[in-house]
Amino acid sequence: MPVTSREVHLVARPEGEPEPSDFALVETTVPDPGQDQILVRNEWISVDPYMRGRMKDVESYIPPFGLNEVMTGGAVGTVVDSNLDGVPAGTTVRHFLGWREHALLDPGSFEIVDTSVAPAQAYLGVLGLTGLTAYAGLKRIAPVAKGEVVFVSGAAGAVGSTAAQLAKSLGAARVIGSAGGPVKTKRIVEDFGYDAAVDYKAGDIEGQLRAAAPDGIDVYFDNVGGEHLRAALAVLRPHGRVAMSGAISQYNATEPVPGPDNLFLAIGKRLTLRGFIAGDHVDLAPEYARLASVLLREGRLRSEETVIEGIENAVEAFLGLLRGVNTGKMLVRL
């Protein structure tokens, strides 16, 4: 029989930092699954920085959220009713209809995940697009060579906390991370394998980075943009590479943000700066899954999570993510 479900709608496009009033929690009824459909009770939903860009009505690599419509995003849940052969009730699946308690899914819109390998929520983080983003950036976009020095901004976040561990597995000799405040900078060194930390809240990012890498860096994995990118350009060695994954420092800007004033350094240093999204590199997923499974089994890949309880607190989780309150992957447990 149909089930009652709650879901989060975007009701206003934020100007600057989003407010709770830009969202609404709506109760709806989800029908029984039709032919070849499954009904999933979502148990975990992913909260990610790129969602801020989808709140703007602009063309991008992924369509914007519609106003007064349920939002979408990664989720993992359990099949509670099925009319699809081979996918019985009780199966755990990953899909893109998050931000709701129940989802009606068609064939091809979900993947079955193996919870004997890792907990279900890991498929939204270290075994999901989070992990693939870090791997693609360091393997293909700005490939790390043995003995090189790597700098990662947003080092305490979901992608950043994974990137350091993958960089080491790919041969990096030294990995430096940037995080905000003494608690996070201590944690990225003690828990995520960073050799040194830059505290961006203390200022002088370039000076701190030069102190941590007196001979320069070879690769910069950029999750932040802005002053972090400027500092990296200054400290990169000739033929250095930049994997541009995100620019969270600019997501709430209400006016155009100027680029780094030292971009000209890319010419003389013969640097490579390349933007990317994980969705363009899904061909690497099997290769990454094999590596990640080995690293997880050997204890060389740690997955950190910040968990908020309940769909009614999903907006709070998103706003907290933009403020940097999370360590590791931000998740909502339903």
C-alpha positions in Angstrom: 0.0 0.0 0.0 1.2 3.6 -0.5 3.5 5.0 2.1 3.7 8.5 3.7 7.1 10.0 3.2 8.8 13.3 4.1 11.0 15.2 1.6 13.0 18.4 1.4 12.0 21.0 -1.2 13.9 24.1 -2.4 11.4 26.9 -2.2 13.7 30.0 -2.8 17.0 30.4 -4.6 19.5 31.6 -2.0 21.3 34.9 -2.3 24.7 34.6 -0.6 24.6 32.1 2.3 21.5 29.9 2.3 18.9 30.2 5.0 16.6 27.6 6.5 13.7 29.6 5.0 15.0 28.7 1.5 13.8 25.1 2.2 10.7 23.3 3.2 10.0 19.8 4.7 7.0 18.4 2.8 4.9 15.3 3.5 3.8 13.3 0.5 2.4 9.9 -0.4 4.6 7.5 -2.5 2.5 5.0 -4.5 3.2 1.2 -4.7 5.8 0.2 -7.2 4.6 -0.3 -10.7 5.9 -2.9 -13.2 9.7 -3.4 -12.9 9.9 -0.7 -10.1 11.2 -1.0 -6.6 10.3 1.1 -3.5 13.3 2.0 -1.3 13.3 3.2 2.3 16.3 5.6 2.4 18.6 5.1 5.3 21.5 7.4 4.5 21.6 10.6 2.3 24.7 12.3 1.1 25.2 16.0 1.7 27.7 17.6 -0.7 29.2 21.1 -1.5 28.2 20.9 -5.2 24.5 21.1 -4.1 25.0 24.8 -3.4 25.6 25.4 -7.2 22.4 23.5 -8.0 20.5 26.1 -6.1 21.3 28.7 -8.7 19.3 28.8 -11.9 22.3 28.7 -14.1 23.5 26.2 -16.7 26.1 23.8 -15.4 27.2 20.2 -15.7 24.2 19.1 -13.7 20.7 20.7 -13.9 19.6 23.1 -11.1 17.1 22.1 -8.5 13.6 23.1 -9.4 11.7 25.4 -7.1 9.0 23.8 -5.0 10.3 20.4 -6.0 12.0 17.7 -4.0 15.8 17.9 -4.1 18.0 15.0 -5.3 21.3 13.6 -4.3 23.1 10.4 -3.4 21.3 8.0 -1.1 21.5 4.4 0.2 18.5 2.5 1.3 16.7 -0.9 1.6 14.2 -2.2 -0.8 10.9 -2.6 1.0 8.7 -3.5 -2.0 9.7 -4.9 -5.4 8.2 -5.7 -8.7 11.6 -6.2 -10.3 13.1 -9.7 -10.8 16.4 -10.2 -9.1 16.0 -7.3 -6.7 14.0 -8.7 -3.7 12.9 -6.8 -0.6 15.8 -6.5 1.8 18.3 -5.6 -1.0 20.6 -2.6 -0.3 20.9 -0.1 -3.1 22.6 3.2 -3.9 20.8 5.8 -6.1 20.3 9.5 -6.7 16.9 10.2 -5.2 18.0 11.4 -1.8 16.5 14.2 0.3 13.4 12.0 0.9 12.5 9.1 3.2 11.2 6.8 0.4 12.1 6.6 -3.3 10.4 4.8 -6.2 13.1 3.6 -8.6 13.1 2.3 -12.2 15.6 -0.2 -13.6 18.9 1.4 -14.3 18.5 4.1 -11.8 20.2 2.3 -8.9 23.1 -0.1 -8.0 23.0 -3.0 -5.6 25.8 -2.6 -3.0 27.5 -5.3 -0.9 27.3 -4.4 2.8 29.5 -7.4 3.7 32.4 -5.4 2.2 31.7 -2.2 4.0 28.8 -0.4 5.8 26.1 0.9 3.6 27.0 4.5 4.1 30.5 3.9 2.9 29.1 3.7 -0.6 28.2 7.4 -0.4 31.7 8.3 0.8 35.0 6.4 0.5 33.5 3.8 -1.8 31.3 6.2 -3.7 31.8 9.4 -5.7 33.8 10.9 -2.8 36.5 8.3 -3.1 36.4 8.3 -6.9 36.8 12.1 -7.0 40.0 11.9 -4.9 41.3 9.0 -7.0 40.5 10.5 -10.4 42.2 13.8 -9.3 45.4 12.2 -8.2 45.6 9.4 -10.7 44.5 11.1 -14.0 43.9 14.8 -13.6 47.1 15.7 -11.7 48.9 12.4 -11.5 51.1 11.8 -8.6 54.6 10.4 -9.2 56.6 8.5 -6.7 58.5 10.8 -4.3 56.4 13.9 -5.0 55.0 16.5 -2.6 51.2 17.0 -2.6 49.1 19.8 -1.1 45.3 19.3 -0.5 42.9 22.0 0.5 39.7 21.1 2.4 41.8 18.4 3.9 39.3 17.6 6.7 36.4 17.2 4.3 35.1 14.1 2.6 37.3 14.3 -0.5 40.2 15.8 1.2 40.5 13.3 4.0 40.5 10.5 1.4 42.9 12.3 -0.9 45.8 12.2 1.5 45.6 8.5 2.0 45.3 7.8 -1.7 48.2 10.1 -2.5 50.4 8.1 -0.2 49.3 4.8 -1.8 50.2 6.3 -5.2 53.7 7.1 -4.1 53.7 10.6 -2.7 56.6 11.2 -0.3 54.9 14.1 1.6 51.3 15.3 1.8 50.3 18.6 3.3 46.7 19.5 4.1 44.8 22.7 4.8 42.1 22.8 7.4 40.5 25.4 9.7 41.6 25.6 13.3 43.9 23.7 15.6 41.5 20.8 16.3 41.1 20.0 12.6 44.7 20.5 11.7 45.8 18.1 14.5 43.2 15.5 13.3 44.3 15.5 9.7 47.8 14.7 10.7 47.0 12.1 13.4 44.0 10.4 11.6 44.3 10.9 7.9 48.0 10.5 7.1 48.9 14.1 6.4 52.6 14.9 7.2 52.0 18.6 7.9 49.0 21.0 8.2 48.2 24.5 7.2 45.7 26.3 9.4 43.9 28.7 7.0 42.1 30.4 9.9 45.5 31.6 11.2 46.2 33.5 7.9 49.2 33.7 5.6 48.4 30.5 3.8 51.3 30.9 1.4 53.8 31.4 4.3 52.6 28.3 6.1 52.7 26.3 2.9 56.3 27.4 2.2 57.3 26.4 5.7 55.7 23.0 5.3 57.2 22.5 1.8 60.4 24.5 1.7 61.4 22.9 -1.7 58.0 23.4 -3.2 55.0 21.2 -4.1 54.4 19.1 -7.2 50.6 18.6 -7.1 47.8 20.6 -5.7 44.3 19.1 -5.2 42.0 22.1 -4.9 38.7 21.9 -3.1 38.6 25.5 -2.0 39.9 28.0 -4.6 40.6 31.6 -3.7 43.6 32.2 -1.5 44.4 28.5 -1.4 44.8 28.4 -5.2 46.9 31.6 -5.1 49.2 30.1 -2.4 49.6 26.9 -4.4 50.5 28.7 -7.6 53.2 30.5 -5.7 54.7 27.3 -4.2 54.3 24.9 -7.1 57.5 23.7 -8.7 58.0 23.8 -12.5 55.7 21.4 -14.3 53.4 21.2 -11.3 49.8 20.0 -11.7 46.6 21.3 -10.2 43.4 19.2 -10.0 40.6 21.6 -9.6 37.8 19.7 -7.9 35.9 22.5 -6.0 35.9 26.1 -4.9 33.8 26.1 -1.7 35.3 29.5 -0.6 33.3 31.1 -3.5 30.0 29.2 -3.5 28.1 31.8 -1.5 29.5 34.8 -3.4 26.9 37.3 -4.6 29.3 39.0 -7.1 31.9 37.7 -9.5 35.1 36.6 -7.7 38.4 37.7 -9.2 40.9 35.0 -10.1 44.3 34.6 -8.4 46.5 37.7 -9.1 49.5 35.5 -9.7 48.0 33.2 -12.4 50.8 34.4 -14.7 53.1 32.0 -12.7 51.5 29.1 -14.6 53.3 30.3 -17.7 56.9 30.4 -16.5 56.5 27.3 -14.4 54.7 25.4 -17.2 51.9 24.4 -14.8 48.9 22.4 -15.7 45.5 23.4 -14.2 42.6 21.2 -15.0 39.1 21.2 -13.7 37.1 18.0 -13.4 34.1 16.2 -12.1 34.0 12.6 -11.0 31.1 11.7 -13.3 33.4 12.1 -16.3 35.7 9.4 -14.9 33.5 6.5 -14.0 35.6 4.2 -16.1 38.1 4.4 -13.2 35.5 3.1 -10.7 36.4 -0.6 -11.0 40.1 0.1 -10.7 39.5 2.4 -7.7 37.1 -0.2 -6.1 39.8 -2.8 -6.2 42.4 -0.5 -4.7 40.1 0.8 -2.0 39.0 -2.7 -1.0 42.7 -3.6 -0.4 43.4 -0.4 1.5 40.4 -0.8 3.6 41.2 -4.4 4.4 44.8 -3.4 5.3 43.6 -0.5 7.4 45.3 2.1 5.1 42.1 3.9 4.1 40.1 5.4 6.9 36.6 6.8 6.4 35.5 9.6 8.7 31.8 10.7 9.0 29.8 13.5 10.5 26.3 12.1 11.0 23.1 14.2 11.5 20.0 12.4 12.5 16.6 12.7 10.7 15.3 14.1 7.4 14.0 17.1 9.5 17.6 18.1 10.1 18.9 17.6 6.6 19.0 21.3 5.9 20.9 21.9 9.1 23.5 19.4 7.9 23.8 21.2 4.5 24.2 24.6 6.1 26.8 23.2 8.5 28.7 21.7 5.6 29.1 25.1 4.0 30.4 26.5 7.3 32.9 23.6 7.6 31.5 22.0 10.8 32.1 18.5 9.4 35.1 16.2 9.5 35.0 13.7 6.7 31.8 12.9 4.9 28.6 14.7 5.9 25.7 12.3 6.1 22.1 12.3 7.2 20.8 9.1 8.8 17.1 8.6 8.4 
